[in-house]
Every structure is written in C-alpha cells, then in structure tokens.
Amino acid sequence: MAIDEDLSQWEIASTGKMVAYGFGYIIINYLLGYGLANLFYFYEVEIGLSVIYLTLAFVIFAIWNMINDPLLGYITDRPMGWTKKYGLRSPWVVITSIPILLFFFLIWMPPNGWDAFMIFLWFIIITCLFDSFFSIYNDHVYGGFTNQFPSEYERRRAFAITTILMFIVISKCHPWVLWV
C-alpha cells in the first residue's frame, strides 16, 4: 500500500546522491560480507592458527562488539563543537573511513615469524580496532540515511537503487552468482 506524502515541503534528493550513498553501503558491506566470511579459513589454513585460538578470539571479539557498539554510538551521537560546524554525521563517516580500510587490510596481513599466541593477540587487537572504527562509521551512515532522505518515497527509492547496484556489483565481481 502506497503512503500518500506531501513532498512539496522537501526538495527531493538527486539520483546521484542516492547512487553515491548506495555505493558507500555496498563497499562496506562487501568488505564485511565477503572478506570477513573467509577470515576463519584464512587464519586456520593459511596462517596455521589453531581452532581453539580462533574460537577464543571470535568469542572475545563478540563480547567486545556487544559493549563497543552502543558505547561508541552513545559517545559520538552527541553534538560537539566541531560537529556543529560540519554536521553531526558526515565528519564521523569521513574520519573513520581510512582507519576502517587500514585495519581491514591489517587483519589480512599478520606479521611473519610470530608464534601462535602473538598472532592470536594480533588478530584480537586488529579486529577490535577495525570494529571500533566500523561501529562509528556504521552508526553515522545509517543514522544519516533518514536525514539525507527524509521522506519515505526517498528512502524507498534510495534503497531500491542500492539494491540494484548491489546486484550489479556482486554479479560482476562473482559471475557464478548468475550461473552464466
């Protein structure tokens, strides 16, 4: 059922803005979905870390994530002097983008020659740092979605564009998805 909204009070967001927002969403979720899905295999088979260490590391990471997400969301979701000038959400997205990519790549580049316990510590520290920056980024990207697209029409259209872009990107990166 369509909802009747008076869109005359808003200027409808451009398609370009919706596409840009969609690409940001796709990139970060592709990194998480594809990259982190293979993390256990990589550390067990390629690096040689035992399943016990990996399981313990993932449990520690899950506990960290449980505490980290609401805490960082609470801390960064308040107006500060510099966010009043540049906006509440955009500065956080920009500030956290580079550390997210840096720590994502560091997760996949453990130091050579370290013993299993040191690799275990490396894995925990780097994944927790990655998650800290990702939590701030994600809170503000999703929190900003309703600010950028205030009407239900815009949110539906932006999400439809994102879904189409996601299908195109995934089918180009992984042709087996289409079984062609």
C-alpha positions in Angstrom: 0.0 0.0 0.0 1.5 3.3 -1.0 1.6 6.1 1.6 0.5 9.5 0.4 3.0 12.1 1.4 3.2 15.8 0.7 6.6 16.1 -0.9 6.2 19.8 -1.7 8.0 20.8 1.5 11.2 19.0 0.6 13.5 19.1 -2.3 13.7 15.5 -3.5 17.3 14.2 -3.2 19.0 13.7 -6.5 19.6 10.2 -8.1 23.3 10.9 -8.0 23.2 11.4 -4.2 21.2 8.1 -3.9 23.8 6.3 -6.1 26.7 7.7 -4.1 25.1 6.6 -0.8 24.4 3.2 -2.3 28.0 2.7 -3.4 29.2 3.5 0.1 26.8 1.0 1.6 27.8 -1.7 -1.0 31.6 -1.2 -0.5 31.5 -1.5 3.3 29.1 -4.4 3.3 31.0 -6.2 0.6 34.2 -5.9 2.7 32.3 -7.3 5.7 30.3 -10.0 3.9 32.9 -11.4 1.6 36.1 -10.6 3.4 35.3 -11.5 6.9 33.4 -14.6 5.9 36.7 -16.1 4.8 38.6 -14.9 7.9 38.4 -18.1 9.9 39.6 -20.2 7.0 42.5 -17.8 6.3 43.8 -17.9 9.8 43.3 -21.6 10.3 44.6 -22.9 6.9 46.9 -20.2 5.6 48.4 -18.9 8.9 48.1 -22.1 10.9 46.4 -20.7 14.0 44.6 -23.4 15.9 40.9 -23.6 16.0 41.0 -23.1 19.8 42.7 -19.8 19.5 40.4 -18.7 16.7 37.3 -19.7 18.6 38.5 -17.8 21.6 39.4 -14.8 19.5 36.0 -14.7 17.9 34.3 -15.0 21.4 36.4 -12.1 22.7 35.6 -10.1 19.6 31.9 -10.8 20.0 32.0 -9.6 23.6 33.9 -6.5 22.6 31.4 -5.9 19.8 28.5 -6.2 22.2 30.0 -3.5 24.5 31.6 -1.4 21.9 28.7 -0.7 19.5 26.3 1.0 22.0 29.1 2.8 23.8 30.7 4.4 20.7 27.2 5.2 19.3 26.3 7.0 22.5 29.6 8.9 22.7 29.6 10.1 19.0 25.9 10.7 18.6 26.0 13.9 20.6 26.7 17.4 19.1 30.2 18.6 19.7 31.8 21.9 18.8 33.3 20.7 15.5 30.3 18.6 14.5 28.1 21.7 14.8 30.1 23.3 12.1 30.4 20.4 9.7 27.3 18.3 10.6 26.6 15.6 13.1 27.2 12.6 10.9 29.4 13.4 7.9 32.6 14.2 9.9 32.5 10.8 11.6 32.0 9.0 8.3 35.0 10.8 6.8 37.2 10.4 9.9 36.6 6.6 10.2 36.8 5.7 6.5 40.6 5.5 6.3 41.1 3.6 9.6 38.5 1.0 8.6 40.3 0.3 5.3 43.7 0.3 7.1 42.6 -2.2 9.8 40.7 -4.3 7.3 44.0 -4.8 5.3 46.0 -5.3 8.5 43.6 -8.1 9.6 44.8 -10.0 6.4 48.5 -9.2 6.9 49.6 -10.8 10.2 53.3 -10.5 10.9 55.6 -13.3 9.7 57.6 -15.3 12.2 55.4 -14.7 15.2 54.3 -17.6 17.4 50.7 -18.7 17.6 50.0 -16.7 20.8 51.3 -13.4 19.3 49.2 -14.0 16.1 46.2 -14.6 18.4 46.8 -11.3 20.1 47.4 -9.5 16.8 44.1 -10.9 15.5 42.1 -9.8 18.6 43.6 -6.3 18.7 43.3 -5.5 15.0 39.8 -6.9 14.6 38.7 -5.0 17.7 40.2 -1.7 16.3 38.6 -2.4 13.0 35.2 -2.9 14.7 35.6 0.3 16.7 36.0 2.4 13.7 33.4 0.4 11.8 30.9 0.9 14.6 31.3 4.7 14.5 31.1 4.7 10.7 28.1 2.4 10.5 26.1 4.3 13.2 26.5 7.5 11.3 25.9 6.2 7.8 22.7 4.6 8.9 21.8 7.4 11.2 22.3 9.9 8.4 20.2 7.9 6.0 17.0 9.4 7.3 18.5 12.9 7.4 19.6 12.6 3.8 16.4 11.1 2.6 13.6 12.5 4.9 10.6 11.2 3.0 9.5 7.6 2.8 9.5 8.0 -1.0 13.2 9.0 -1.0 14.2 6.2 1.4 12.5 3.6 -0.7 14.0 4.9 -3.9 17.5 5.2 -2.4 17.2 1.6 -1.1 15.9 0.3 -4.5 18.9 2.0 -6.2 21.3 0.5 -3.7 19.8 -3.0 -4.2 20.1 -2.7 -8.0 23.7 -1.5 -7.6 24.5 -4.3 -5.2 23.2 -6.9 -7.7 25.3 -5.4 -10.5 28.5 -5.2 -8.4 28.1 -8.7 -7.0 27.3 -10.2 -10.4 30.4 -8.5 -11.9 32.7 -9.5 -9.1 31.3 -13.0 -8.8 29.9 -14.2 -12.2 29.0 -17.5 -10.6 26.2 -15.8 -8.8 24.2 -15.6 -12.0 25.3 -19.1 -13.1 26.0 -17.8 -16.5 
